[in-house]
Amino acid sequence: MYRRTKILAVAVTAAVALVALPAMAADDDGAAARERPEREYPPAWIDESAGELRSRIGERAAIAEERISEARRLTDEQKDEALANLSNALDAIAAVDDPAEIVGTAISRRQLQRIEWRGIRSGTTPNLDEHIARDLAGDTRRFDHLTTIVGWAASAGENIVDVGALLDEASASLDAAVGTGTVEERHDAVHIARAWMTQAHVVLMGG
């Protein structure tokens, strides 16, 4: 789990800027995303390559790192921990290759940082397992709904091969979310599944 530290708001804001991809703002508790995934995963990123996404993330990472390093209100220890969290997020993003995985991981780490910061401000310990279970339940319902629609399309004679492949990826990610991975890995898996489902929906609708 992210190392808890009393990082000031300026540091958190800077670190979170890394994964704040344009038009991809997630609300803090994820409720809107569970109801309307397009609010969190608008389809514009689907037309971008992994290289283009990594380039934008790299630009934001450089800005975030500079802001943290130059923050006057932070101690050296707070700066080190903020930079470590930023580095961990970058490592996780670097470990995946597909645009859906990149976007899902980026948004996942951004949300984890927000949750962590809320816990620090309120003096409480976030129940991340409960958070993941809630997201997983919502995304499982979404997956079942999409699968039903794809079945109808197939019965109507539509070619759903590409959509089916994307849903297979989403299914594998949902399975990983209930596995034995770390909190970060399971949280990432939920968000990656959501990105795959967004892509499947766009392809299904002919976008």
C-alpha positions in Angstrom: 0.0 0.0 0.0 1.1 3.6 -0.6 3.4 4.7 2.2 1.4 7.0 4.5 2.9 10.4 5.0 1.6 13.9 5.9 2.3 15.2 2.4 0.9 18.7 2.0 -1.7 19.4 -0.6 0.7 21.0 -3.0 2.8 17.8 -3.2 -0.3 15.6 -3.7 -1.6 17.9 -6.4 1.7 17.8 -8.2 2.0 14.0 -8.0 -1.6 13.5 -9.1 -0.9 15.7 -12.1 1.1 12.9 -13.5 -1.9 10.8 -14.4 -4.4 13.5 -14.9 -4.7 12.8 -18.6 -6.8 15.3 -20.5 -10.6 14.7 -20.2 -10.0 11.8 -17.8 -11.0 13.3 -14.5 -12.2 10.7 -12.0 -14.4 11.7 -9.1 -13.0 11.0 -5.7 -15.2 8.0 -4.7 -15.7 6.6 -8.2 -19.5 6.6 -7.9 -20.0 8.5 -11.2 -17.6 6.2 -13.0 -19.5 3.1 -11.8 -22.7 4.6 -13.1 -21.4 6.3 -16.3 -18.0 4.9 -17.2 -17.7 7.3 -20.2 -17.3 10.2 -17.6 -14.0 8.6 -16.5 -13.0 6.9 -19.7 -14.1 9.1 -22.6 -13.1 7.3 -25.8 -10.7 9.9 -27.2 -7.7 8.0 -25.8 -8.6 4.9 -27.9 -7.3 6.7 -31.0 -3.9 7.3 -29.4 -1.0 5.0 -29.5 0.8 3.7 -26.4 3.7 6.0 -27.4 1.5 9.1 -27.5 0.0 8.3 -24.1 3.4 7.6 -22.6 4.7 10.9 -24.0 1.9 12.9 -22.4 2.3 11.1 -19.1 6.1 11.8 -19.2 5.5 15.5 -19.7 3.2 15.6 -16.7 5.6 13.5 -14.6 8.4 16.0 -15.3 6.2 18.9 -14.2 5.1 17.0 -11.1 8.7 16.2 -10.2 9.8 19.8 -10.5 6.9 21.1 -8.4 7.6 18.6 -5.7 11.3 19.3 -5.6 10.8 23.0 -5.5 8.0 23.1 -3.0 9.0 25.3 -0.1 6.5 24.0 2.3 7.8 20.5 2.2 10.5 19.0 4.3 13.2 16.9 2.5 11.6 13.7 3.9 8.1 14.7 2.6 9.7 15.5 -0.8 11.4 12.1 -0.9 8.2 10.3 -0.1 6.2 12.3 -2.6 8.7 11.6 -5.3 8.8 7.9 -4.3 5.0 7.7 -4.8 5.4 9.4 -8.2 8.1 7.0 -9.2 6.0 4.0 -8.1 3.1 5.2 -10.3 5.5 5.6 -13.3 7.0 2.2 -12.8 3.5 0.6 -12.8 2.6 2.5 -16.0 5.9 1.5 -17.6 5.2 -2.2 -16.9 2.1 -2.3 -19.2 2.0 -2.0 -23.0 -1.5 -1.6 -24.3 -3.2 1.8 -24.3 -6.1 0.4 -22.3 -3.7 -0.9 -19.7 -1.8 2.4 -19.6 -4.9 4.5 -19.2 -6.4 2.1 -16.6 -3.2 2.0 -14.5 -2.8 5.8 -14.7 -6.3 6.5 -13.5 -6.0 3.8 -10.8 -2.9 5.2 -9.3 -4.3 8.7 -9.5 -7.4 7.6 -7.5 -5.3 5.7 -5.0 -3.3 8.9 -4.3 -6.5 10.8 -3.8 -7.9 8.2 -1.4 -4.7 8.2 0.5 -4.7 12.0 0.8 -8.3 12.0 2.0 -7.3 9.5 4.7 -4.4 11.6 5.8 -6.5 14.8 6.0 -9.3 13.1 8.0 -7.0 11.0 10.2 -8.6 7.7 9.0 -7.3 4.6 7.3 -9.1 4.0 4.0 -10.6 0.5 3.6 -9.1 -0.1 0.1 -10.3 -3.8 0.1 -13.9 -2.5 0.5 -13.3 0.1 -2.2 -12.0 -2.5 -4.6 -14.9 -4.9 -3.9 -17.4 -2.1 -4.5 -15.8 -1.2 -7.8 -15.5 -4.8 -8.8 -19.1 -5.5 -8.2 -20.1 -2.5 -10.4 -17.8 -3.4 -13.2 -18.9 -7.1 -13.1 -22.5 -5.9 -13.6 -21.3 -3.7 -16.5 -19.4 -6.6 -18.0 -22.5 -8.9 -17.8 -24.6 -6.1 -19.4 -22.1 -5.7 -22.3 -21.8 -9.4 -22.8 -25.6 -9.6 -23.1 -25.6 -6.8 -25.7 -22.8 -8.5 -27.7 -24.8 -11.7 -27.7 -27.8 -9.9 -29.2 -25.5 -8.3 -31.8 -24.1 -11.7 -32.7 -27.6 -13.1 -33.0 -28.5 -10.3 -35.4 -25.6 -11.3 -37.6 -23.1 -8.6 -36.6 -19.4 -9.3 -36.6 -18.4 -9.2 -32.9 -15.0 -10.8 -33.1 -13.1 -7.7 -32.2 -15.5 -6.8 -29.4 -15.3 -10.3 -28.0 -11.5 -10.1 -27.9 -11.7 -6.9 -25.9 -14.2 -8.4 -23.5 -11.9 -11.4 -23.0 -9.2 -8.9 -21.9 -11.7 -7.2 -19.6 -12.7 -10.6 -18.1 -9.1 -11.5 -17.4 -8.5 -8.2 -15.7 -11.6 -8.7 -13.5 -10.3 -12.1 -12.5 -7.0 -10.5 -11.6 -8.9 -8.0 -9.4 -10.1 -10.9 -7.1 -6.7 -12.6 -7.1 -3.9 -12.6 -4.5 -2.2 -9.5 -5.8 -1.4 -6.4 -3.8 -3.9 -3.6 -3.3 -2.4 -1.6 -6.1 -2.4 -4.6 -8.5 -6.0 -5.4 -7.8 -7.1 -1.8 -8.0 -5.2 -1.4 -11.2 -6.9 -4.6 -12.6 -10.4 -3.1 -12.0 -9.5 0.1 -13.8 -7.8 -1.7 -16.6 -11.0 -3.9 -17.0 -13.0 -0.7 -17.2 -10.8 0.7 -19.9 -11.1 -2.5 -21.9 -14.9 -2.4 -21.6 -14.9 1.2 -22.7 -13.0 0.2 -25.8 -15.3 -2.7 -26.4 -18.3 -0.4 -26.2 -16.8 2.1 -28.7 -16.0 -0.7 -31.1 -19.5 -2.3 -30.7 -21.1 1.1 -31.4 -19.0 1.5 -34.5 -16.9 4.4 -33.1 
